[in-house]
């Protein structure tokens, strides 16, 4: 299966339709392996072989080690010009919200050093502070864009009304606005956010946001597209209890409830019928939305990467989409 690529306004490189995330989550033995020398580089090589040229990371991931690993790999391979980096800054901490001029600048310069580059292709604010006016935030991002440190910027975990407000300010002041957004969207529906201040546009509660994004056709980089491994096929409704100590606490709390297990059961049934895997069906559900989507995966092996990329070949019918999402009783 050949990778598909999209075009982001203002970016001079094609963006792979599926991204590899660097905030890896999974069973403890796999996470331990991920910290071994050479593992991340080998995994990135495998992703590149499958056509993934776009990597998602963040200032807070693994205390900066995710960005460092990506930077070391690109320098060793000499492939920076071929790679699209999506990284994020201005994440809140336990003491305060951090969407200020100084916090954005500090995180951005840290990320540039860790990634061993002088520019970021796609820079996202990892969180919002709704108590702050949008104007100074847009002004700050435009300063870094004009200086060549970032090519395009966007928002992660911002509501669409705040993005709309920010872009209205940008337009009225002759500035660049948010080009992309990064909310959560997956077949699973959250019982509660996996982390504080997260925004999901999944399920009935996200209908209005999905409609707005469809109208805007704003590119969406979707985090936790596999619901933190809920659709990884590593466990099922029956094996969940015995596997629970290997599931991230945030996944257990957000996604492991009855309605989502119903969705998982249906994924498995449809996968068997079509000769697919559960992850492929779950990804096909996201790719089948009437949106400009770029799902972020967090695979741990080359084989998983190739399997996920193959989901680009899968087309689900509207009836299958509704059935997976529990909107109809039968196919």
C-alpha positions in Angstrom: 0.0 0.0 0.0 1.4 3.4 -1.0 1.2 6.1 1.6 -1.1 9.0 0.8 0.0 12.6 1.3 -1.9 15.9 1.9 -1.0 19.5 1.4 -1.1 22.0 4.3 -1.5 25.6 3.3 1.8 27.4 3.9 3.9 24.3 4.2 6.3 23.5 1.3 6.4 19.7 2.0 3.8 17.0 1.5 2.4 15.6 4.8 1.9 11.9 5.2 -1.8 11.1 5.8 -0.8 9.0 8.8 1.7 10.3 11.4 3.8 8.4 13.9 3.6 9.7 17.4 6.6 9.7 19.8 4.7 9.7 23.1 4.6 5.9 23.1 2.1 4.1 25.3 1.7 0.4 25.7 2.5 -2.7 27.9 5.4 -2.1 30.3 7.7 -4.5 28.5 7.2 -2.6 25.2 7.8 0.7 26.9 11.0 -0.7 28.5 12.1 -1.7 25.0 11.3 1.7 23.7 14.0 3.2 26.0 16.7 0.9 24.8 19.5 2.3 22.7 18.6 2.3 19.0 15.0 1.2 19.4 13.5 4.6 18.5 15.7 5.1 15.5 14.9 1.6 14.2 11.2 2.3 14.6 11.5 5.6 12.8 13.3 3.9 10.0 10.4 1.4 9.7 7.9 4.2 9.7 9.8 5.9 6.9 9.9 2.7 4.9 6.1 2.6 5.1 5.9 6.2 3.8 5.4 8.0 7.1 7.4 11.2 6.7 5.5 13.2 9.4 6.3 12.7 13.1 4.3 14.1 16.1 6.1 15.0 19.2 5.9 17.6 22.0 8.0 19.6 24.5 6.6 17.7 27.5 6.8 14.2 26.0 9.2 12.0 28.1 10.7 15.1 29.6 12.1 16.1 26.2 13.5 12.8 25.3 11.0 12.2 22.5 12.2 15.3 20.7 15.8 14.4 21.4 15.4 11.0 19.9 13.8 12.3 16.8 16.5 15.0 16.5 19.3 12.5 16.9 17.7 10.2 14.3 17.3 12.9 11.7 20.9 14.1 12.2 22.2 10.6 11.9 20.2 9.8 8.8 20.7 13.3 7.3 17.0 13.4 6.3 15.8 16.6 8.0 14.7 18.2 4.7 12.5 15.1 4.0 10.8 15.0 7.4 7.8 17.0 8.6 8.1 17.8 12.3 4.9 18.5 14.3 5.7 19.5 17.8 3.9 21.3 20.6 4.6 23.7 23.3 2.9 25.8 26.0 1.5 22.9 27.9 0.3 23.7 31.4 2.1 22.5 34.5 1.0 21.8 38.0 1.5 25.4 39.0 0.0 27.5 36.3 -1.3 27.7 32.7 1.5 28.5 30.3 0.2 30.2 27.1 2.3 33.4 27.5 4.8 35.1 25.2 7.7 33.9 27.5 6.4 30.3 27.8 5.9 29.9 24.1 9.3 31.3 23.3 11.1 29.2 26.0 9.4 25.9 24.8 10.0 26.7 21.2 13.7 27.3 21.6 14.0 24.2 23.7 12.3 22.2 21.0 14.6 23.6 18.3 17.7 22.6 20.3 16.4 19.1 21.0 15.3 18.5 17.5 18.7 19.8 16.1 17.0 22.0 13.6 16.5 25.7 13.0 12.8 25.5 12.1 9.6 23.6 13.0 7.3 22.6 10.1 4.1 22.6 12.2 4.0 24.2 15.6 1.0 23.7 17.9 0.0 25.2 21.2 -0.5 22.2 23.4 -3.2 23.8 25.5 -5.3 26.9 25.7 -5.9 29.5 28.4 -9.4 30.8 27.8 -8.9 33.5 30.3 -6.3 35.2 28.0 -7.3 37.2 24.9 -6.4 35.6 21.6 -4.7 38.7 20.2 -1.3 38.5 22.1 -1.1 34.8 21.4 -1.6 35.2 17.7 0.9 38.2 17.7 3.5 36.0 19.4 3.1 33.1 17.0 3.4 35.5 14.0 6.7 36.9 15.4 8.2 33.4 15.5 6.8 32.6 12.0 8.2 35.8 10.6 11.6 34.9 12.1 11.5 31.6 10.3 11.4 29.4 13.4 8.0 27.9 12.4 6.4 27.5 9.0 2.8 27.0 10.0 1.1 27.0 13.4 -2.1 25.7 15.0 -3.9 24.6 18.1 -4.0 21.4 20.0 -6.9 21.0 22.5 -8.5 24.3 21.7 -12.3 24.5 21.2 -13.4 25.5 17.7 -15.0 28.8 18.9 -11.7 29.9 20.3 -9.9 28.9 17.1 -12.6 30.9 15.2 -12.0 33.9 17.4 -8.2 33.7 17.0 -8.5 33.5 13.2 -10.9 36.4 13.1 -8.4 38.5 15.0 -5.6 37.4 12.6 -7.6 38.2 9.6 -8.6 41.6 10.8 -5.0 42.5 11.6 -3.4 41.1 8.5 -1.7 38.2 10.4 -1.5 34.5 9.9 -4.0 32.5 11.9 -4.3 28.9 13.0 -3.8 26.7 9.9 -4.4 23.3 11.6 -6.0 21.9 14.7 -5.3 18.8 16.8 -8.2 17.5 18.8 -9.0 13.9 19.7 -11.2 11.9 17.3 -11.5 8.1 17.4 -14.3 5.5 17.2 -14.2 5.3 21.0 -16.1 8.0 23.0 -14.5 9.3 26.2 -16.2 8.7 29.5 -14.0 11.5 30.7 -10.9 13.2 29.3 -7.8 11.1 29.6 -5.8 14.1 30.6 -6.8 17.5 31.9 -7.9 20.2 29.5 -8.2 17.9 26.5 -10.6 18.4 23.7 -12.4 15.6 21.8 -14.7 16.0 18.9 -15.8 12.3 18.9 -19.4 11.1 19.6 -22.6 13.0 19.8 -21.0 15.8 21.9 -18.6 16.5 19.0 -21.2 16.9 16.3 -21.1 20.7 16.2 -17.3 20.8 16.2 -17.1 18.2 13.3 -19.6 20.2 11.4 -17.5 23.4 11.8 -14.3 21.6 10.8 -16.1 20.1 7.7 -17.2 23.6 6.7 -13.7 25.1 7.2 -11.9 22.0 5.8 -9.2 22.7 8.3 -6.6 19.9 8.5 -7.0 17.9 11.7 -4.1 16.0 13.3 -6.0 13.5 15.5 -4.3 12.4 18.7 -5.0 9.0 20.3 -6.6 7.8 17.1 -6.4 4.2 18.5 -7.8 5.4 21.9 -4.5 4.8 23.6 -4.3 1.3 22.4 -8.0 0.4 23.0 -8.2 -0.7 19.4 -4.7 -2.2 19.3 -6.2 -5.8 19.5 -3.9 -6.5 22.4 -6.9 -7.1 24.6 -10.7 -7.7 24.3 -13.8 -7.4 26.5 -13.1 -11.0 27.8 -9.3 -10.5 28.5 -9.6 -6.9 29.8 -9.6 -7.8 33.5 -6.4 -9.8 33.3 -4.8 -7.3 31.1 -5.8 -4.2 33.1 -2.5 -3.7 34.8 -0.8 -3.2 31.4 -3.3 -0.6 30.2 -2.4 3.1 30.8 -4.5 4.5 33.6 -5.7 7.3 31.4 -6.9 4.7 28.7 -8.7 2.6 31.4 -10.5 5.6 32.8 -11.4 7.3 29.5 -12.2 4.5 27.1 -12.7 1.1 28.9 -16.5 1.2 29.4 -19.4 -0.8 28.0 -20.3 1.3 25.0 -16.8 1.3 23.7 -16.4 -2.5 24.3 -19.5 -2.8 22.1 -17.7 -0.8 19.5 -14.6 -3.0 19.9 -16.7 -6.1 19.5 -18.1 -4.8 16.3 -14.7 -3.8 15.0 -13.6 -7.4 15.6 -16.6 -8.8 13.8 -16.2 -6.5 10.8 -12.4 -7.2 10.7 -13.0 -10.9 10.5 -15.6 -10.5 7.8 -13.4 -8.3 5.6 -10.0 -10.0 6.3 -8.7 -7.0 8.2 -7.4 -6.2 11.6 -9.1 -4.3 14.4 -6.7 -1.4 14.1 -7.3 -1.2 10.4 -11.1 -1.0 10.9 -10.8 1.6 13.6 -8.5 3.7 11.5 -10.8 3.3 8.5 -13.6 4.7 10.6 -11.6 7.9 11.2 -10.4 8.2 7.6 -14.0 7.8 6.4 -15.1 11.0 8.1 -15.9 13.9 5.8 -13.0 15.8 7.2 -9.4 16.5 6.3 -7.9 14.1 8.8 -4.3 13.0 9.6 -4.5 10.3 12.3 -1.6 10.0 14.7 -0.7 6.5 15.6 1.8 5.2 18.2 3.0 1.9 16.8 5.8 0.0 18.5 7.0 -2.2 15.7 7.6 -2.0 11.9 5.0 -4.6 11.3 2.3 -2.6 13.2 3.3 0.4 11.2 2.8 -1.3 7.8 -0.5 -2.8 9.0 -1.8 0.7 10.1 -0.8 2.3 6.8 -2.7 -0.4 4.9 -5.9 1.0 6.4 -5.7 3.7 3.8 -7.0 1.1 1.3 -10.1 0.3 3.4 -13.3 2.1 2.6 -16.3 1.6 4.9 -19.9 2.1 3.8 -22.1 4.6 5.6 -24.0 1.7 7.0 -20.8 0.1 8.4 -19.7 3.4 9.8 -23.0 3.9 11.6 -23.1 0.3 12.8 -19.6 0.5 14.3 -20.6 3.7 16.1 -23.7 2.0 17.6 -26.1 4.1 15.5 -27.8 1.1 14.0 -28.5 -2.4 15.4 -27.5 -4.4 12.3 -25.9 -4.2 8.9 
